Amino acid sequence: MATIQPLDEQQRFNVTTATRRCVARANKLLDTNFDEIPVRFDLTGRAAGMYRVVRGQRIIRYNPYLFAKYYDKNLTTTVPHEVAHYLTDAVYGYAYAKPHGHEW
């Protein structure tokens, strides 16, 4: 059984760039000015990505092993999914919108 290697530096760059492009696309489509969001590759467990607010700072965390295992699919689905969580929080606040509710 082959061992899964984590995302390499180029892949991390691509994921970070894709995240920024999703935010930029949302800004253009919605005529808004959402800030770029910090991206970390320190997530562990069974999720490929996660949006969180940590000590008042919004971040998107990616799992470098799980993301690498299904790299192409995660690049096209997980990245926009996590950006959508960020945008939902920025617009409505998580206290007022369910994570996968109609606002999302």
Secondary structure as GFF3:
##gff-version 3
##sequence-region A 1 104
A	DSSP	alpha_helix	9	30	.	.	.	ID=ss1
A	DSSP	beta_strand	39	40	.	.	.	ID=ss2
A	DSSP	beta_strand	49	54	.	.	.	ID=ss3
A	DSSP	beta_strand	57	62	.	.	.	ID=ss4
A	DSSP	alpha_helix	64	69	.	.	.	ID=ss5
A	DSSP	alpha_helix	71	92	.	.	.	ID=ss6
###
